[in-house]
Amino acid sequence: MFEGAIADLIEQLGKLPGVGPKSAQRIAFYVLQNPGYDPEPIAQLLGTIRERVTFCEVCGMLEEAKDVWAIERTREYRGRYHVLGGALSPMDGVGPEQLRIGSLLSRVRVGGIAEVIIATDPNLEGEATASYLSRALADSSVSVTRLASGLPVGGDLEYADEVTLGRAFAGRRTI
């Protein structure tokens, strides 16, 4: 459909998470058709981002870790974080060694931590990671909990899958 530089730009934009083919095409044409938009600042930032942003050696957080900020927006949690940097996924070659699980276990061994709240995504990889962590922390003195999951506010029961609905029942509480 497109050739040359436009096709290359659309292809590269489409590799970004959450950017499908149509969005990539819209972004590419926006850049091309708007003479007031200067793509140079974003191009320079993309070229230097890995040198300018580093991970914390203790907790693994970096500037604007998306899951941490999602939790922060709730204003419900007032503890410390430990960012694993992903989830276990043997099919993708991601094992415990590729994540910051070892440093989490080290932090727990040092002491001063009463609870580890596992906040992984409620998908296959997140479940595998949560299960692995709970087994790895079983011999420690910390309480290991997992974020509740279930029906979203505003959701309809008829559209909930069995796993989500089952979790909603399992995580129910007295009101």
HELIX and SHEET records of a PDB file:
HELIX    1   1 GLY A    4  GLY A   14  1                                  11    
HELIX    2   2 PRO A   21  GLN A   33  1                                  13    
HELIX    3   3 GLU A   40  ARG A   52  1                                  13    
HELIX    4   4 LYS A   66  THR A   74  1                                   9    
HELIX    5   5 PRO A   90  ASP A   92  5                                   3    
HELIX    6   6 PRO A   96  GLN A   98  5                                   3    
HELIX    7   7 ILE A  101  VAL A  110  1                                  10    
HELIX    8   8 LEU A  124  ALA A  136  1                                  13    
HELIX    9   9 LEU A  157  TYR A  159  5                                   3    
HELIX   10  10 GLU A  162  ALA A  170  1                                   9    
SHEET    1   A 2 GLU A 115  ILE A 118  0                                        
SHEET    2   A 2 SER A 143  ARG A 146  1                                        
END                                                                             
